[in-house]
Amino acid sequence: MASSKTITVEVDDVSYTDDVEPRLLLVQYLRERLGKTGTLIGCDTTNCGACTVHLDGVSVKSCTMFAVQADGHNVTTIEGLARDGKLAPLQQAFHQCHALQCGFCTPGMIMQSASLLAENPHPTEQEIRDGLEGNLCRCTGYQNIVAAVQSAADGTVSSDSDESETAGVA
């Protein structure tokens, strides 16, 4: 068995120091050691994108990256996008635009979309589709996913309180 290596990684603004085996995948470290279960394991081959996280602000597929490679770096998971118990605007947009069905691809889609919007704050529909090319959804036709990214980019996402006020509750 390979000897363990001590790593220090910041995940969702919290620093962790752990001994890990060199072959431990980042997705396994996040899920099994840190309890960050929003990062999903889909294909183990980088084809589906369900495991997408940000490493120093850049999208990576954590199923083919070793935890030791994240040593000294900052990782953001889907759980890290929300602040103070409120969904990030992009997460809210996915909710409001019904950009999910089974939800399995959603964390990776949101993480990739956040990376896309960081690089290009006002993408066209085609640029969104191209930017999400490495993330697969087996349930939808992608239209609502694209609409959610456009809504977040345009700033047309209502807050949680706005939505409850307009929900027609009598």
Backbone as CSV, one residue per row, in Angstrom:
resi,resn,N_x,N_y,N_z,CA_x,CA_y,CA_z,C_x,C_y,C_z
1,MET,0.849,-1.180,0.000,0.000,0.000,0.000,0.891,1.240,0.000
2,ALA,0.500,2.221,-0.759,1.269,3.462,-0.856,1.223,4.209,0.467
3,SER,2.289,4.908,0.769,2.315,5.691,2.000,1.438,6.927,1.828
4,SER,0.885,7.390,2.939,-0.003,8.546,2.857,0.810,9.830,2.790
5,LYS,0.142,10.867,2.315,0.749,12.183,2.181,-0.168,13.178,2.889
6,THR,0.414,14.118,3.586,-0.372,15.152,4.250,-0.647,16.277,3.261
7,ILE,-1.931,16.631,3.156,-2.325,17.739,2.289,-3.063,18.783,3.119
8,THR,-2.965,20.005,2.667,-3.764,21.095,3.222,-4.480,21.736,2.054
9,VAL,-5.784,21.752,2.147,-6.603,22.296,1.066,-7.725,23.127,1.676
10,GLU,-8.036,24.228,1.021,-9.158,25.049,1.464,-10.368,24.664,0.619
11,VAL,-11.412,24.213,1.278,-12.631,23.804,0.592,-13.783,24.648,1.119
12,ASP,-14.406,25.371,0.218,-15.537,26.226,0.581,-15.189,27.143,1.753
13,ASP,-14.011,27.751,1.661,-13.521,28.734,2.632,-13.167,28.156,3.999
14,VAL,-12.977,26.855,4.090,-12.532,26.212,5.327,-11.269,25.424,5.009
15,SER,-10.247,25.581,5.834,-8.982,24.886,5.604,-9.016,23.501,6.262
16,TYR,-8.560,22.503,5.517,-8.494,21.133,6.003,-7.080,20.608,5.812
17,THR,-6.574,19.898,6.809,-5.297,19.203,6.701,-5.578,17.742,6.995
18,ASP,-5.240,16.878,6.052,-5.526,15.452,6.189,-4.397,14.627,5.601
19,ASP,-4.265,13.408,6.101,-3.381,12.426,5.492,-4.220,11.634,4.500
20,VAL,-3.756,11.568,3.259,-4.488,10.849,2.210,-3.542,9.942,1.454
21,GLU,-4.088,8.885,0.897,-3.305,8.039,0.001,-3.138,8.779,-1.318
22,PRO,-1.991,8.665,-1.942,-1.749,9.389,-3.203,-2.758,9.067,-4.299
23,ARG,-3.369,7.906,-4.251,-4.312,7.516,-5.310,-5.758,7.935,-5.031
24,LEU,-6.018,8.583,-3.888,-7.374,9.017,-3.549,-7.801,10.136,-4.492
25,LEU,-8.913,9.941,-5.158,-9.424,10.961,-6.071,-9.999,12.136,-5.291
26,LEU,-9.924,13.307,-5.888,-10.458,14.500,-5.244,-11.942,14.340,-4.947
27,VAL,-12.705,13.774,-5.862,-14.142,13.589,-5.632,-14.384,12.693,-4.420
28,GLN,-13.560,11.672,-4.238,-13.706,10.791,-3.078,-13.346,11.531,-1.787
29,TYR,-12.293,12.317,-1.851,-11.893,13.106,-0.682,-13.022,14.054,-0.272
30,LEU,-13.572,14.766,-1.244,-14.640,15.723,-0.952,-15.860,15.034,-0.362
31,ARG,-16.271,13.939,-0.960,-17.487,13.251,-0.524,-17.282,12.446,0.759
32,GLU,-16.229,11.621,0.787,-16.065,10.660,1.876,-15.383,11.243,3.103
33,ARG,-14.435,12.128,2.918,-13.718,12.702,4.057,-14.379,13.973,4.567
34,LEU,-14.844,14.806,3.632,-15.365,16.116,4.035,-16.888,16.187,4.044
35,GLY,-17.558,15.174,3.521,-19.023,15.170,3.517,-19.650,16.111,2.506
36,LYS,-18.884,16.514,1.504,-19.384,17.412,0.452,-20.049,16.549,-0.625
37,THR,-21.233,16.047,-0.316,-21.892,15.077,-1.186,-22.627,15.701,-2.369
38,GLY,-22.618,17.015,-2.476,-23.192,17.665,-3.659,-22.357,17.416,-4.898
39,THR,-21.072,17.151,-4.710,-20.193,16.791,-5.813,-20.438,15.314,-6.100
40,LEU,-20.949,15.016,-7.284,-21.400,13.658,-7.577,-20.392,12.868,-8.405
41,ILE,-20.478,11.565,-8.274,-19.681,10.648,-9.092,-20.604,10.091,-10.149
42,GLY,-20.301,10.385,-11.401,-21.150,9.924,-12.483,-20.496,8.836,-13.299
43,CYS,-19.471,9.198,-14.036,-18.900,8.271,-15.012,-17.473,7.831,-14.687
44,ASP,-16.778,8.552,-13.828,-15.369,8.283,-13.512,-14.432,8.438,-14.701
45,THR,-14.881,9.088,-15.754,-14.037,9.222,-16.949,-14.014,10.642,-17.495
46,THR,-14.528,11.609,-16.798,-14.663,13.020,-17.174,-15.667,13.256,-18.292
47,ASN,-16.437,12.275,-18.661,-17.399,12.461,-19.750,-18.656,13.212,-19.338
48,CYS,-19.114,13.055,-18.096,-20.430,13.590,-17.748,-20.386,14.947,-17.053
49,GLY,-19.343,15.246,-16.296,-19.228,16.539,-15.634,-19.957,16.657,-14.310
50,ALA,-20.571,15.589,-13.810,-21.303,15.660,-12.540,-20.387,15.987,-11.367
51,CYS,-19.102,15.724,-11.520,-18.131,15.929,-10.443,-17.431,17.289,-10.522
52,THR,-17.887,18.187,-11.363,-17.211,19.465,-11.577,-17.166,20.307,-10.311
53,VAL,-15.972,20.771,-9.986,-15.738,21.715,-8.890,-14.819,22.805,-9.432
54,HIS,-14.563,23.810,-8.625,-13.605,24.841,-9.017,-12.327,24.659,-8.223
55,LEU,-11.218,24.679,-8.895,-9.894,24.650,-8.272,-9.260,26.002,-8.571
56,ASP,-9.093,26.799,-7.533,-8.590,28.163,-7.695,-9.406,28.928,-8.739
57,GLY,-10.726,28.698,-8.730,-11.622,29.432,-9.607,-11.797,28.852,-10.996
58,VAL,-11.129,27.757,-11.297,-11.206,27.143,-12.625,-11.931,25.799,-12.507
59,SER,-12.862,25.536,-13.422,-13.587,24.266,-13.409,-12.656,23.099,-13.677
60,VAL,-12.781,22.076,-12.822,-12.056,20.818,-13.028,-13.018,19.675,-12.743
61,LYS,-12.749,18.562,-13.343,-13.551,17.363,-13.084,-12.813,16.545,-12.027
62,SER,-13.408,16.500,-10.854,-12.731,15.944,-9.688,-12.638,14.424,-9.687
63,CYS,-13.258,13.763,-10.665,-13.169,12.299,-10.720,-11.866,11.817,-11.348
64,THR,-11.136,12.710,-11.979,-9.856,12.307,-12.564,-8.714,13.179,-12.058
65,MET,-8.900,13.728,-10.879,-7.857,14.523,-10.232,-7.619,13.921,-8.855
66,PHE,-6.367,13.764,-8.495,-6.054,13.229,-7.176,-6.144,14.317,-6.116
67,ALA,-6.537,13.932,-4.915,-6.627,14.878,-3.809,-5.271,15.539,-3.555
68,VAL,-4.182,14.797,-3.720,-2.847,15.380,-3.485,-2.547,16.505,-4.465
69,GLN,-3.186,16.496,-5.628,-2.995,17.577,-6.588,-3.659,18.870,-6.134
70,ALA,-4.595,18.770,-5.201,-5.280,19.949,-4.672,-4.540,20.546,-3.480
71,ASP,-3.467,19.902,-3.054,-2.688,20.393,-1.915,-2.254,21.838,-2.155
72,GLY,-2.581,22.701,-1.202,-2.204,24.110,-1.305,-3.139,24.953,-2.151
73,HIS,-4.219,24.357,-2.599,-5.152,25.062,-3.478,-6.488,25.307,-2.788
74,ASN,-7.333,26.086,-3.457,-8.668,26.424,-2.982,-9.680,25.702,-3.863
75,VAL,-10.548,24.922,-3.240,-11.590,24.177,-3.954,-12.951,24.748,-3.554
76,THR,-13.790,24.973,-4.545,-15.173,25.384,-4.282,-16.085,24.304,-4.831
77,THR,-16.990,23.845,-3.985,-17.982,22.845,-4.391,-19.328,23.541,-4.554
78,ILE,-20.319,22.796,-4.987,-21.667,23.348,-5.130,-22.163,23.901,-3.791
79,GLU,-21.782,23.245,-2.694,-22.197,23.723,-1.371,-21.580,25.085,-1.047
80,GLY,-20.426,25.367,-1.632,-19.725,26.609,-1.351,-20.242,27.815,-2.111
81,LEU,-21.134,27.607,-3.068,-21.678,28.745,-3.812,-22.693,29.533,-2.998
82,ALA,-23.466,28.843,-2.187,-24.471,29.509,-1.356,-23.765,30.302,-0.262
83,ARG,-24.355,31.418,0.112,-23.787,32.266,1.172,-24.866,32.607,2.184
84,ASP,-24.511,32.462,3.443,-25.422,32.815,4.539,-26.783,32.136,4.393
85,GLY,-26.773,30.877,3.961,-28.012,30.120,3.833,-28.869,30.477,2.640
86,LYS,-28.351,31.329,1.758,-29.115,31.725,0.565,-28.428,31.197,-0.687
87,LEU,-29.237,30.723,-1.614,-28.703,30.241,-2.870,-27.994,31.370,-3.616
88,ALA,-26.933,31.016,-4.310,-26.276,31.969,-5.200,-27.241,32.276,-6.349
89,PRO,-27.108,33.437,-6.989,-28.018,33.772,-8.092,-28.098,32.690,-9.169
90,LEU,-26.996,32.054,-9.492,-27.030,30.999,-10.505,-27.825,29.792,-10.017
91,GLN,-27.661,29.425,-8.764,-28.455,28.333,-8.199,-29.939,28.690,-8.210
92,GLN,-30.235,29.918,-7.856,-31.623,30.382,-7.861,-32.194,30.362,-9.281
93,ALA,-31.383,30.735,-10.245,-31.823,30.727,-11.643,-32.163,29.309,-12.096
94,PHE,-31.351,28.333,-11.723,-31.654,26.942,-12.083,-32.984,26.527,-11.472
95,HIS,-33.229,26.944,-10.246,-34.495,26.625,-9.590,-35.668,27.303,-10.305
96,GLN,-35.559,28.587,-10.542,-36.665,29.349,-11.138,-36.948,28.956,-12.579
97,CYS,-35.923,28.586,-13.311,-36.097,28.230,-14.730,-36.372,26.747,-14.928
98,HIS,-36.531,26.014,-13.833,-36.786,24.566,-13.904,-35.715,23.873,-14.747
99,ALA,-34.465,24.201,-14.442,-33.345,23.697,-15.241,-32.825,22.367,-14.717
100,LEU,-33.727,21.544,-14.244,-33.337,20.217,-13.786,-34.548,19.306,-13.839
101,GLN,-34.265,18.045,-13.920,-35.336,17.056,-13.777,-34.932,16.111,-12.664
102,CYS,-34.078,15.144,-12.946,-33.665,14.244,-11.861,-32.688,14.926,-10.921
103,GLY,-31.950,15.924,-11.408,-31.033,16.689,-10.574,-29.621,16.149,-10.504
104,PHE,-29.354,15.005,-11.105,-28.027,14.406,-10.976,-26.938,15.266,-11.605
105,CYS,-27.214,15.861,-12.735,-26.201,16.675,-13.421,-26.122,18.091,-12.874
106,THR,-27.115,18.497,-12.095,-27.259,19.896,-11.707,-26.035,20.490,-11.011
107,PRO,-25.439,19.842,-10.007,-24.267,20.464,-9.375,-23.140,20.750,-10.370
108,GLY,-22.839,19.796,-11.229,-21.793,20.004,-12.228,-22.157,21.062,-13.248
109,MET,-23.419,21.083,-13.651,-23.882,22.108,-14.600,-23.754,23.502,-13.996
110,ILE,-24.134,23.627,-12.740,-24.045,24.931,-12.082,-22.590,25.363,-11.929
111,MET,-21.733,24.445,-11.522,-20.320,24.791,-11.346,-19.687,25.189,-12.676
112,GLN,-19.995,24.452,-13.734,-19.454,24.802,-15.052,-20.035,26.128,-15.538
113,SER,-21.313,26.345,-15.278,-21.958,27.609,-15.669,-21.337,28.787,-14.928
114,ALA,-21.032,28.601,-13.649,-20.398,29.672,-12.870,-19.031,30.015,-13.447
115,SER,-18.300,29.000,-13.850,-16.993,29.228,-14.469,-17.150,29.964,-15.798
116,LEU,-18.128,29.550,-16.574,-18.411,30.198,-17.858,-18.743,31.672,-17.646
117,LEU,-19.603,31.966,-16.686,-20.009,33.350,-16.446,-18.876,34.192,-15.870
118,ALA,-17.962,33.566,-15.151,-16.801,34.302,-14.643,-15.894,34.734,-15.801
119,GLU,-15.794,33.872,-16.811,-14.967,34.178,-17.989,-15.692,35.083,-18.979
120,ASN,-17.006,34.907,-19.086,-17.802,35.640,-20.067,-19.131,36.015,-19.416
121,PRO,-19.213,37.182,-18.779,-20.412,37.549,-18.019,-21.702,37.687,-18.840
122,HIS,-21.575,37.855,-20.163,-22.771,38.027,-20.998,-22.678,37.145,-22.245
123,PRO,-22.718,35.822,-22.044,-22.581,34.925,-23.186,-23.845,34.861,-24.040
124,THR,-23.644,34.548,-25.302,-24.774,34.288,-26.187,-25.290,32.882,-25.900
125,GLU,-26.436,32.558,-26.466,-26.971,31.202,-26.292,-25.973,30.167,-26.788
126,GLN,-25.357,30.407,-27.927,-24.401,29.445,-28.474,-23.164,29.327,-27.590
127,GLU,-22.714,30.444,-27.043,-21.552,30.397,-26.142,-21.873,29.609,-24.874
128,ILE,-23.102,29.709,-24.388,-23.517,28.913,-23.229,-23.503,27.438,-23.590
129,ARG,-24.102,27.099,-24.721,-24.127,25.694,-25.147,-22.712,25.149,-25.330
130,ASP,-21.840,25.943,-25.933,-20.450,25.510,-26.113,-19.749,25.368,-24.767
131,GLY,-20.016,26.288,-23.855,-19.378,26.263,-22.544,-19.802,25.098,-21.677
132,LEU,-20.972,24.554,-21.938,-21.482,23.415,-21.167,-21.257,22.085,-21.875
133,GLU,-20.538,22.119,-22.969,-20.370,20.934,-23.812,-19.849,19.703,-23.068
134,GLY,-19.002,19.865,-22.075,-18.441,18.724,-21.356,-19.289,18.236,-20.198
135,ASN,-20.494,18.754,-20.059,-21.405,18.334,-19.000,-22.666,17.773,-19.639
136,LEU,-23.019,16.572,-19.232,-24.156,15.887,-19.841,-25.380,15.886,-18.944
137,CYS,-26.535,16.065,-19.574,-27.819,15.903,-18.906,-28.596,14.883,-19.729
138,ARG,-29.035,13.843,-19.069,-29.748,12.787,-19.787,-31.260,12.981,-19.755
139,CYS,-31.729,13.997,-19.028,-33.173,14.171,-18.862,-33.770,15.302,-19.683
140,THR,-33.022,16.389,-19.865,-33.612,17.581,-20.470,-33.088,17.796,-21.879
141,GLY,-33.678,18.733,-22.537,-33.188,19.158,-23.845,-32.256,20.340,-23.724
142,TYR,-31.793,20.637,-22.534,-30.859,21.718,-22.234,-31.466,23.105,-22.328
143,GLN,-32.639,23.269,-22.891,-33.188,24.604,-23.088,-33.343,25.359,-21.773
144,ASN,-33.871,24.696,-20.742,-34.051,25.372,-19.462,-32.724,25.631,-18.763
145,ILE,-31.744,24.782,-18.999,-30.409,25.012,-18.448,-29.821,26.266,-19.083
146,VAL,-29.918,26.372,-20.386,-29.426,27.562,-21.094,-30.184,28.795,-20.613
147,ALA,-31.492,28.671,-20.449,-32.304,29.803,-19.978,-31.874,30.240,-18.574
148,ALA,-31.545,29.290,-17.733,-31.097,29.619,-16.376,-29.784,30.392,-16.404
149,VAL,-28.857,29.966,-17.242,-27.574,30.667,-17.350,-27.796,32.067,-17.909
150,GLN,-28.673,32.171,-18.916,-28.987,33.496,-19.470,-29.631,34.386,-18.414
151,SER,-30.528,33.841,-17.619,-31.205,34.601,-16.574,-30.200,35.105,-15.536
152,ALA,-29.278,34.245,-15.143,-28.245,34.663,-14.181,-27.351,35.734,-14.795
153,ALA,-26.999,35.569,-16.064,-26.136,36.542,-16.747,-26.837,37.884,-16.895
154,ASP,-28.127,37.848,-17.167,-28.901,39.083,-17.369,-29.308,39.744,-16.052
155,GLY,-29.137,39.021,-14.948,-29.544,39.562,-13.659,-31.034,39.571,-13.452
156,THR,-31.750,38.696,-14.149,-33.210,38.666,-14.042,-33.705,37.611,-13.060
157,VAL,-32.838,37.179,-12.150,-33.205,36.187,-11.149,-33.785,36.916,-9.951
158,SER,-34.953,36.469,-9.496,-35.527,37.081,-8.301,-34.972,36.379,-7.075
159,SER,-34.950,37.080,-5.966,-34.461,36.493,-4.723,-35.524,35.552,-4.168
160,ASP,-35.131,34.776,-3.146,-36.088,33.862,-2.509,-37.319,34.608,-2.011
161,SER,-37.118,35.781,-1.417,-38.260,36.529,-0.878,-39.152,37.049,-2.003
162,ASP,-38.540,37.453,-3.121,-39.351,37.915,-4.257,-40.228,36.794,-4.777
163,GLU,-39.644,35.572,-4.862,-40.402,34.452,-5.397,-41.592,34.107,-4.508
164,SER,-41.385,34.125,-3.185,-42.488,33.782,-2.293,-43.584,34.849,-2.332
165,GLU,-43.187,36.088,-2.580,-44.176,37.159,-2.664,-45.008,37.077,-3.936
166,THR,-44.428,36.501,-4.994,-45.126,36.451,-6.283,-45.711,35.081,-6.561
167,ALA,-45.678,34.200,-5.584,-46.128,32.837,-5.812,-47.644,32.708,-5.781
168,GLY,-48.344,33.782,-5.536,-49.798,33.729,-5.555,-50.398,33.133,-4.302
169,VAL,-49.641,33.175,-3.205,-50.161,32.640,-1.952,-51.228,33.594,-1.417
170,ALA,-52.397,33.040,-1.136,-53.497,33.883,-0.649,-53.610,33.839,0.846
